[in-house]
Amino acid sequence: MARKKDPHLAAQKNQEGLTHFKNWEMDQAIAAFQQAVRADAENPDYHLNLARAHARSSDYHQAMSALGDYIRTEPDEKVAERFERMFSSALDEVETTLIETMRQHKMSVQQIGKAIQMWLEYRITLGRKQFHAPKPALWAAALAYAICKVNFTNVKLAQVAAMFDVSDRALKEKYADLVTALDIMPADYRYFVGEQNPLDKLVEAAKALEELDRRFQED
């Protein structure tokens, strides 16, 4: 039996999901977007938002599943075709350049993998926004530099620009685009490859402070 469509409930849950997404409450965002999809399965925005939330949670299997539903409902064929290419097993020019150059400069397999992961999430996050990558080396350089920054690798922007033969200024701009779109932070759990993430200590400290405050407030 087909589920009854409820556009009002769907819009409400989608808005709730966007609020949770903005606040980095990914479990709640995913749950809200799933409810929006169930209430109105033909609205492509809800599928795309669900894909974004899964991608930000580093659950790329579910992200691609939601993306498949998005493609099925997206009325703009050009946009749908752009996302369909992400299901191809072939590497695009950005990924090829990224892998070759990072390997040449002895960057780890883990860092390369995280850079490719970042590229996937970035394209999902952009959604319907027009996107072109006429200079694959520039995007590859921005991804590599972002991974270096997240992991506190002692590599300067000028060095990465030289590695990929791009200008410092253009690299800085593309790096800023990635940081803004993906809300990247130092030691970001999504892209950090070290054994001990310094953010863990901050979380522990915050919990300890919260406990001390709770005790302080007790009668």
Order of alpha helices (4+ residues) and beta strands (2+ residues): alpha-alpha-alpha-alpha-alpha-alpha-alpha-alpha-alpha-alpha-alpha
